Amino acid sequence: MAAALKGMAELMRRLDALGKLEGANTLRSAVRAGMRPVLKQAVAEIPKSDAGHTIGKKRGGFQQYVAPGFAARNIAMQAFSLDGGRVGRAQLGVRKKAFYAVQFVERGTRYQRKQEWLVPALDQTQDAALEAVANYLRKAVDKAARK
């Protein structure tokens, strides 16, 4: 989601004034705040079955039964800053054991039609996510300016 926010250049100049370390932490937190609406929408959008299923190897391997809603409970987000705190990035996906939610459900297979949930969640909440980032940065800059 590469989109421009009005007044972002001014916010970034003021953020630079906070210092490298504090600015990096602030930017990472702002990106995390922006991804929260996307995470919430992704949990709401992911298809949930009424029956549980097993994951793991079928022949000679370990199989684990997972209850309905396993994938929804394993949606995770990571936020980090790069380039000395000048670039913020977030990742949203599922934890390792729920890989099938993206690999088979979101993308589909030749036996199962795709049921997109992750991309639509991002598309539907893009404006709210950008607004959350901007609000967080404004509050952080104002708070630092009062110090």
MDTraj code that builds the backbone (N, CA, C; nanometers):
import mdtraj as md
import numpy as np

residues = "MET ALA ALA ALA LEU LYS GLY MET ALA GLU LEU MET ARG ARG LEU ASP ALA LEU GLY LYS LEU GLU GLY ALA ASN THR LEU ARG SER ALA VAL ARG ALA GLY MET ARG PRO VAL LEU LYS GLN ALA VAL ALA GLU ILE PRO LYS SER ASP ALA GLY HIS THR ILE GLY LYS LYS ARG GLY GLY PHE GLN GLN TYR VAL ALA PRO GLY PHE ALA ALA ARG ASN ILE ALA MET GLN ALA PHE SER LEU ASP GLY GLY ARG VAL GLY ARG ALA GLN LEU GLY VAL ARG LYS LYS ALA PHE TYR ALA VAL GLN PHE VAL GLU ARG GLY THR ARG TYR GLN ARG LYS GLN GLU TRP LEU VAL PRO ALA LEU ASP GLN THR GLN ASP ALA ALA LEU GLU ALA VAL ALA ASN TYR LEU ARG LYS ALA VAL ASP LYS ALA ALA ARG LYS".split()
xyz = np.array([
    [0.0860, -0.1155, 0.0000],
    [0.0000, 0.0000, 0.0000],
    [0.0904, 0.1213, 0.0000],
    [0.1222, 0.1681, -0.1149],
    [0.2058, 0.2856, -0.1279],
    [0.1162, 0.4019, -0.1680],
    [0.0824, 0.4836, -0.0739],
    [-0.0043, 0.5977, -0.1012],
    [0.0506, 0.7191, -0.0278],
    [0.0191, 0.8355, -0.0765],
    [0.0698, 0.9592, -0.0182],
    [-0.0344, 1.0206, 0.0743],
    [0.0122, 1.0766, 0.1811],
    [-0.0740, 1.1487, 0.2745],
    [-0.0425, 1.2966, 0.2652],
    [-0.1429, 1.3789, 0.2758],
    [-0.1208, 1.5238, 0.2744],
    [-0.0469, 1.5639, 0.4009],
    [0.0532, 1.6465, 0.3854],
    [0.1294, 1.6943, 0.4995],
    [0.2337, 1.5965, 0.5492],
    [0.2572, 1.4884, 0.4774],
    [0.3512, 1.3866, 0.5222],
    [0.4941, 1.4392, 0.5249],
    [0.5316, 1.5220, 0.4279],
    [0.6682, 1.5760, 0.4242],
    [0.6964, 1.6582, 0.5496],
    [0.6002, 1.7407, 0.5897],
    [0.6165, 1.8214, 0.7114],
    [0.6255, 1.7318, 0.8345],
    [0.5407, 1.6300, 0.8406],
    [0.5461, 1.5366, 0.9535],
    [0.6811, 1.4662, 0.9589],
    [0.7335, 1.4259, 0.8443],
    [0.8621, 1.3567, 0.8422],
    [0.9757, 1.4496, 0.8851],
    [0.9699, 1.5768, 0.8470],
    [1.0722, 1.6723, 0.8932],
    [1.0664, 1.6854, 1.0453],
    [0.9453, 1.6950, 1.0972],
    [0.9309, 1.7074, 1.2422],
    [0.9706, 1.5781, 1.3120],
    [0.9431, 1.4657, 1.2472],
    [0.9809, 1.3369, 1.3036],
    [1.1331, 1.3229, 1.3084],
    [1.2017, 1.3727, 1.2050],
    [1.3484, 1.3712, 1.2045],
    [1.4036, 1.4491, 1.3228],
    [1.3336, 1.5522, 1.3633],
    [1.3781, 1.6331, 1.4762],
    [1.3730, 1.5549, 1.6076],
    [1.2943, 1.4497, 1.6112],
    [1.2853, 1.3686, 1.7331],
    [1.4125, 1.2890, 1.7588],
    [1.4897, 1.2684, 1.6565],
    [1.6098, 1.1877, 1.6715],
    [1.5884, 1.0526, 1.6065],
    [1.6977, 0.9891, 1.5687],
    [1.6921, 0.8642, 1.4927],
    [1.6202, 0.7526, 1.5677],
    [1.6615, 0.7216, 1.6889],
    [1.6040, 0.6071, 1.7601],
    [1.4581, 0.6301, 1.7945],
    [1.4273, 0.7440, 1.8519],
    [1.2889, 0.7723, 1.8886],
    [1.2007, 0.7810, 1.7637],
    [1.2546, 0.8364, 1.6566],
    [1.1802, 0.8457, 1.5311],
    [1.1501, 0.7092, 1.4729],
    [1.2469, 0.6164, 1.4792],
    [1.2265, 0.4811, 1.4270],
    [1.1180, 0.4090, 1.5064],
    [1.1227, 0.4217, 1.6378],
    [1.0203, 0.3574, 1.7214],
    [0.8827, 0.4172, 1.6950],
    [0.8786, 0.5475, 1.6783],
    [0.7519, 0.6151, 1.6515],
    [0.6952, 0.5722, 1.5168],
    [0.7804, 0.5657, 1.4158],
    [0.7344, 0.5256, 1.2836],
    [0.6842, 0.3810, 1.2842],
    [0.7550, 0.2928, 1.3517],
    [0.7119, 0.1524, 1.3616],
    [0.5765, 0.1427, 1.4318],
    [0.5594, 0.2183, 1.5364],
    [0.4311, 0.2180, 1.6079],
    [0.3194, 0.2762, 1.5227],
    [0.3521, 0.3771, 1.4428],
    [0.2520, 0.4372, 1.3536],
    [0.2077, 0.3373, 1.2469],
    [0.3037, 0.2643, 1.1914],
    [0.2698, 0.1631, 1.0908],
    [0.1852, 0.0529, 1.1534],
    [0.2192, 0.0149, 1.2753],
    [0.1400, -0.0873, 1.3460],
    [-0.0027, -0.0370, 1.3684],
    [-0.0167, 0.0889, 1.4059],
    [-0.1503, 0.1465, 1.4256],
    [-0.2286, 0.1470, 1.2952],
    [-0.1603, 0.1700, 1.1849],
    [-0.2267, 0.1691, 1.0558],
    [-0.2710, 0.0310, 1.0114],
    [-0.2012, -0.0713, 1.0562],
    [-0.2372, -0.2073, 1.0157],
    [-0.3464, -0.2685, 1.1033],
    [-0.3743, -0.2076, 1.2175],
    [-0.4785, -0.2644, 1.3045],
    [-0.6149, -0.2747, 1.2372],
    [-0.6610, -0.1718, 1.1635],
    [-0.7898, -0.1880, 1.0950],
    [-0.7867, -0.2987, 0.9888],
    [-0.6714, -0.3149, 0.9239],
    [-0.6581, -0.4196, 0.8228],
    [-0.6634, -0.5568, 0.8897],
    [-0.5949, -0.5703, 1.0024],
    [-0.5957, -0.6960, 1.0770],
    [-0.7371, -0.7314, 1.1215],
    [-0.8075, -0.6352, 1.1745],
    [-0.9443, -0.6582, 1.2206],
    [-1.0344, -0.7018, 1.1042],
    [-1.0195, -0.6367, 0.9898],
    [-1.1004, -0.6717, 0.8726],
    [-1.0616, -0.8095, 0.8189],
    [-0.9338, -0.8436, 0.8211],
    [-0.8879, -0.9742, 0.7736],
    [-0.9467, -1.0859, 0.8593],
    [-0.9506, -1.0664, 0.9905],
    [-1.0097, -1.1665, 1.0801],
    [-1.1586, -1.1829, 1.0491],
    [-1.2258, -1.0731, 1.0175],
    [-1.3679, -1.0796, 0.9849],
    [-1.3921, -1.1445, 0.8485],
    [-1.3012, -1.1252, 0.7546],
    [-1.3204, -1.1727, 0.6164],
    [-1.2807, -1.3183, 0.5940],
    [-1.1879, -1.3709, 0.6734],
    [-1.1355, -1.5048, 0.6457],
    [-1.2479, -1.6086, 0.6533],
    [-1.2550, -1.6975, 0.5538],
    [-1.3587, -1.8009, 0.5587],
    [-1.3373, -1.8935, 0.6782],
    [-1.4447, -1.9248, 0.7457],
    [-1.4390, -2.0138, 0.8621],
    [-1.5331, -2.1313, 0.8372],
    [-1.4825, -2.2515, 0.8567],
    [-1.5676, -2.3687, 0.8374],
    [-1.6308, -2.4087, 0.9703],
    [-1.7342, -2.4890, 0.9611],
    [-1.8007, -2.5377, 1.0818],
    [-1.7333, -2.6619, 1.1372],
    [-1.6507, -2.7252, 1.0540],
    [-1.5844, -2.8485, 1.0965],
    [-1.4344, -2.8249, 1.1080],
    [-1.3734, -2.8969, 1.1982],
    [-1.2292, -2.8902, 1.2119],
    [-1.1630, -2.9736, 1.1037],
    [-1.0307, -2.9708, 1.0996],
    [-0.9571, -3.0498, 1.0023],
    [-0.8195, -3.0806, 1.0596],
    [-0.7438, -3.1609, 0.9880],
    [-0.6092, -3.1936, 1.0333],
    [-0.5082, -3.1248, 0.9432],
    [-0.3941, -3.0955, 1.0017],
    [-0.2823, -3.0423, 0.9256],
    [-0.1621, -3.1298, 0.9550],
    [-0.0713, -3.1375, 0.8652],
    [0.0479, -3.2196, 0.8824],
    [0.0539, -3.3310, 0.7804],
    [0.1534, -3.4159, 0.7912],
    [0.1751, -3.5256, 0.6967],
    [0.0774, -3.6387, 0.7235],
    [0.0208, -3.6935, 0.6165],
    [-0.0773, -3.8009, 0.6321],
    [-0.0118, -3.9368, 0.6504],
    [0.0973, -3.9626, 0.5828],
    [0.1601, -4.0952, 0.5878],
    [0.2874, -4.0912, 0.6712],
    [0.2833, -4.1573, 0.7828],
    [0.4018, -4.1695, 0.8662],
    [0.4470, -4.0425, 0.9339],
    [0.3680, -3.9416, 0.9303],
    [0.4080, -3.8158, 0.9910],
    [0.3117, -3.7752, 1.1016],
    [0.3367, -3.6625, 1.1584],
    [0.2553, -3.6101, 1.2670],
    [0.1386, -3.5318, 1.2097],
    [0.0188, -3.5615, 1.2557],
    [-0.0988, -3.4852, 1.2164],
    [-0.1583, -3.4193, 1.3401],
    [-0.2061, -3.2994, 1.3216],
    [-0.2653, -3.2251, 1.4315],
    [-0.4064, -3.1830, 1.3918],
    [-0.5001, -3.2050, 1.4810],
    [-0.6368, -3.1613, 1.4586],
    [-0.6467, -3.0137, 1.4974],
    [-0.7082, -2.9341, 1.4132],
    [-0.7296, -2.7933, 1.4458],
    [-0.8791, -2.7645, 1.4422],
    [-0.9236, -2.6896, 1.5388],
    [-1.0650, -2.6570, 1.5535],
    [-1.1053, -2.5494, 1.4525],
    [-1.2351, -2.5373, 1.4261],
    [-1.2809, -2.4306, 1.3363],
    [-1.2328, -2.2936, 1.3857],
    [-1.1939, -2.2086, 1.2927],
    [-1.1451, -2.0753, 1.3270],
    [-0.9965, -2.0698, 1.3566],
    [-0.9251, -2.1814, 1.3353],
    [-0.7815, -2.1868, 1.3633],
    [-0.7053, -2.0808, 1.2844],
    [-0.7346, -2.0689, 1.1560],
    [-0.6630, -1.9720, 1.0729],
    [-0.6904, -1.8287, 1.1182],
    [-0.8144, -1.7998, 1.1529],
    [-0.8495, -1.6647, 1.1987],
    [-0.7748, -1.6289, 1.3272],
    [-0.7571, -1.7279, 1.4129],
    [-0.6843, -1.7024, 1.5385],
    [-0.5341, -1.6902, 1.5162],
    [-0.4869, -1.7288, 1.3994],
    [-0.3436, -1.7260, 1.3718],
    [-0.3035, -1.6198, 1.2701],
    [-0.3890, -1.5231, 1.2487],
    [-0.3504, -1.4089, 1.1657],
    [-0.2601, -1.3206, 1.2503],
    [-0.1472, -1.2830, 1.1933],
    [-0.0482, -1.2076, 1.2694],
    [0.0031, -1.0888, 1.1884],
    [0.0534, -0.9914, 1.2610],
    [0.1061, -0.8702, 1.1998],
    [0.2434, -0.8414, 1.2586],
    [0.3336, -0.7930, 1.1744],
    [0.4646, -0.7466, 1.2183],
    [0.4861, -0.6079, 1.1601],
    [0.5420, -0.5197, 1.2381],
    [0.5751, -0.3858, 1.1899],
    [0.7208, -0.3588, 1.2251],
    [0.7913, -0.2948, 1.1351],
    [0.9313, -0.2619, 1.1602],
    [0.9697, -0.1392, 1.0803],
    [1.0828, -0.0803, 1.1187],
    [1.1331, 0.0372, 1.0472],
    [1.2654, 0.0004, 0.9822],
    [1.2896, 0.0618, 0.8694],
    [1.4105, 0.0365, 0.7914],
    [1.4793, 0.1692, 0.7624],
    [1.5964, 0.1616, 0.7074],
    [1.6698, 0.2799, 0.6617],
    [1.6859, 0.3827, 0.7734],
    [1.7265, 0.3364, 0.8892],
    [1.7509, 0.4265, 1.0008],
    [1.6268, 0.4966, 1.0523],
    [1.5113, 0.4323, 1.0385],
    [1.3883, 0.4904, 1.0895],
    [1.3181, 0.5818, 0.9922],
    [1.3579, 0.5797, 0.8657],
    [1.2941, 0.6661, 0.7657],
    [1.1867, 0.5931, 0.6847],
    [1.1847, 0.4608, 0.6934],
    [1.0872, 0.3807, 0.6194],
    [1.0193, 0.2865, 0.7172],
    [0.8878, 0.2850, 0.7143],
    [0.8120, 0.1919, 0.7978],
    [0.7457, 0.0879, 0.7104],
    [0.7404, -0.0350, 0.7580],
    [0.6809, -0.1423, 0.6804],
    [0.6084, -0.2371, 0.7750],
    [0.5006, -0.2935, 0.7260],
    [0.4253, -0.3913, 0.8042],
    [0.3941, -0.5111, 0.7168],
    [0.3856, -0.6258, 0.7792],
    [0.3467, -0.7490, 0.7121],
    [0.2268, -0.8059, 0.7837],
    [0.1329, -0.8547, 0.7066],
    [0.0143, -0.9174, 0.7629],
    [-0.0020, -1.0524, 0.6959],
    [-0.0179, -1.1542, 0.7732],
    [-0.0340, -1.2893, 0.7190],
    [-0.0752, -1.3839, 0.8296],
    [-0.0453, -1.5097, 0.8097],
    [-0.0798, -1.6100, 0.9099],
    [0.0472, -1.6752, 0.9630],
    [0.0378, -1.7278, 1.0826],
    [0.1510, -1.7993, 1.1398],
    [0.1760, -1.9286, 1.0617],
    [0.2907, -1.9870, 1.0815],
    [0.3387, -2.0986, 1.0010],
    [0.2397, -2.2157, 0.9913],
    [0.1802, -2.2557, 1.1017],
    [0.0907, -2.3730, 1.0981],
    [-0.0402, -2.3470, 1.0244],
    [-0.0737, -2.2225, 1.0023],
    [-0.1973, -2.1887, 0.9300],
    [-0.1665, -2.1450, 0.7866],
    [-0.0547, -2.1939, 0.7327],
    [-0.0109, -2.1553, 0.5981],
    [-0.1193, -2.1768, 0.4933],
    [-0.1997, -2.2783, 0.5130],
    [-0.3013, -2.3150, 0.4137],
    [-0.4019, -2.2025, 0.3900],
    [-0.4206, -2.1139, 0.4888],
    [-0.5186, -2.0061, 0.4742],
    [-0.4801, -1.9102, 0.3615],
    [-0.3509, -1.8937, 0.3394],
    [-0.3060, -1.8091, 0.2302],
    [-0.2796, -1.8941, 0.1060],
    [-0.2081, -2.0029, 0.1256],
    [-0.1643, -2.0829, 0.0120],
    [-0.2802, -2.1501, -0.0611],
    [-0.3778, -2.2029, 0.0104],
    [-0.4855, -2.2772, -0.0538],
    [-0.6180, -2.2012, -0.0572],
    [-0.6496, -2.1291, 0.0487],
    [-0.7790, -2.0601, 0.0547],
    [-0.7726, -1.9290, -0.0236],
    [-0.6780, -1.8431, 0.0083],
    [-0.6673, -1.7126, -0.0589],
    [-0.6354, -1.7289, -0.2077],
    [-0.5414, -1.8152, -0.2394],
    [-0.4973, -1.8296, -0.3780],
    [-0.5709, -1.9379, -0.4546],
    [-0.6297, -2.0342, -0.3829],
    [-0.7023, -2.1422, -0.4472],
    [-0.6099, -2.2502, -0.5018],
    [-0.6702, -2.3606, -0.5421],
    [-0.5978, -2.4709, -0.6054],
    [-0.6783, -2.5129, -0.7272],
    [-0.6310, -2.6121, -0.7963],
    [-0.7101, -2.6573, -0.9106],
    [-0.8332, -2.7347, -0.8648],
    [-0.8372, -2.7744, -0.7387],
    [-0.9525, -2.8455, -0.6847],
    [-1.0453, -2.7550, -0.6036],
    [-0.9953, -2.6434, -0.5606],
    [-1.0720, -2.5537, -0.4730],
    [-1.0629, -2.4114, -0.5277],
    [-1.1776, -2.3499, -0.5458],
    [-1.1765, -2.2124, -0.5953],
    [-1.1173, -2.1210, -0.4887],
    [-1.0576, -2.0115, -0.5334],
    [-0.9985, -1.9196, -0.4371],
    [-1.1083, -1.8427, -0.3639],
    [-1.0841, -1.8184, -0.2377],
    [-1.1746, -1.7412, -0.1525],
    [-1.0906, -1.6288, -0.0916],
    [-1.0784, -1.5218, -0.1662],
    [-0.9911, -1.4130, -0.1219],
    [-1.0458, -1.3479, 0.0046],
    [-0.9565, -1.3216, 0.0975],
    [-0.9932, -1.2551, 0.2225],
    [-0.8873, -1.1530, 0.2636],
    [-0.7628, -1.1784, 0.2297],
    [-0.6544, -1.0900, 0.2725],
    [-0.6463, -0.9646, 0.1853],
    [-0.6464, -0.9808, 0.0563],
    [-0.6400, -0.8658, -0.0342],
    [-0.7642, -0.7769, -0.0206],
    [-0.8865, -0.8341, -0.0175],
    [-1.0035, -0.7483, 0.0036],
    [-1.0005, -0.6732, 0.1368],
    [-0.9468, -0.7356, 0.2405],
    [-0.9374, -0.6673, 0.3698],
    [-0.8487, -0.5435, 0.3582],
    [-0.7391, -0.5560, 0.2871],
    [-0.6500, -0.4422, 0.2668],
    [-0.7179, -0.3350, 0.1814],
    [-0.7824, -0.3772, 0.0748],
    [-0.8496, -0.2813, -0.0137],
    [-0.9598, -0.2038, 0.0587],
    [-1.0370, -0.2725, 0.1414],
    [-1.1503, -0.2094, 0.2102],
    [-1.1081, -0.1136, 0.3201],
    [-0.9909, -0.1342, 0.3765],
    [-0.9491, -0.0534, 0.4918],
    [-0.8321, 0.0392, 0.4608],
    [-0.7990, 0.0546, 0.3347],
    [-0.6820, 0.1354, 0.2987],
    [-0.6918, 0.2785, 0.3498],
    [-0.8057, 0.3419, 0.3311],
    [-0.8210, 0.4802, 0.3778],
    [-0.8116, 0.4902, 0.5297],
    [-0.8764, 0.3971, 0.5996],
    [-0.8715, 0.3973, 0.7462],
    [-0.7292, 0.3729, 0.7959],
    [-0.6553, 0.2862, 0.7264],
    [-0.5175, 0.2567, 0.7659],
    [-0.4286, 0.3795, 0.7487],
    [-0.4414, 0.4471, 0.6374],
    [-0.3620, 0.5680, 0.6143],
    [-0.3957, 0.6766, 0.7157],
    [-0.5222, 0.6907, 0.7449],
    [-0.5653, 0.7907, 0.8437],
    [-0.5108, 0.7577, 0.9831],
    [-0.5085, 0.6288, 1.0173],
    [-0.4554, 0.5873, 1.1480],
    [-0.3063, 0.6177, 1.1586],
    [-0.2317, 0.5950, 1.0507],
    [-0.0883, 0.6273, 1.0502],
    [-0.0683, 0.7773, 1.0700],
    [-0.1418, 0.8560, 0.9936],
    [-0.1279, 1.0018, 1.0032],
    [-0.1647, 1.0521, 1.1424],
    [-0.2735, 1.0020, 1.1984],
    [-0.3153, 1.0441, 1.3334],
    [-0.2107, 1.0081, 1.4375],
    [-0.1562, 0.8870, 1.4286],
    [-0.0552, 0.8449, 1.5253],
    [0.0681, 0.9346, 1.5157],
    [0.1123, 0.9620, 1.3926],
    [0.2306, 1.0470, 1.3752],
    [0.2061, 1.1884, 1.4259],
    [0.0886, 1.2425, 1.3972],
    [0.0574, 1.3786, 1.4469],
    [0.0619, 1.3837, 1.5990],
    [0.0005, 1.2853, 1.6635],
    [-0.0003, 1.2825, 1.8100],
    [0.1399, 1.2674, 1.8664],
    [0.2208, 1.1803, 1.8036],
    [0.3572, 1.1578, 1.8519],
    [0.4435, 1.2828, 1.8362],
    [0.4295, 1.3495, 1.7240],
    [0.5070, 1.4715, 1.7006],
    [0.4638, 1.5815, 1.7962],
    [0.3342, 1.5969, 1.8158],
    [0.2842, 1.6985, 1.9097],
    [0.3307, 1.6703, 2.0519],
    [0.3289, 1.5440, 2.0902],
    [0.3745, 1.5057, 2.2238],
    [0.5235, 1.5373, 2.2416],
    [0.6028, 1.5063, 2.1389],
    [0.7476, 1.5336, 2.1465],
    [0.7745, 1.6839, 2.1457],
    [0.6938, 1.7592, 2.0765],
    [0.7136, 1.9043, 2.0694],
    [0.6857, 1.9693, 2.2053],
    [0.5958, 1.9085, 2.2836],
    [0.5641, 1.9637, 2.4170],
    [0.6737, 1.9379, 2.5184],
    [0.7615, 1.8425, 2.4923],
    [0.8681, 1.8090, 2.5885],
    [0.9700, 1.9199, 2.6012],
])
top = md.Topology()
chain = top.add_chain()
for i, resn in enumerate(residues, 1):
    res = top.add_residue(resn, chain, resSeq=i)
    for name in ("N", "CA", "C"):
        top.add_atom(name, md.element.get_by_symbol(name[0]), res)
traj = md.Trajectory(xyz[None], top)
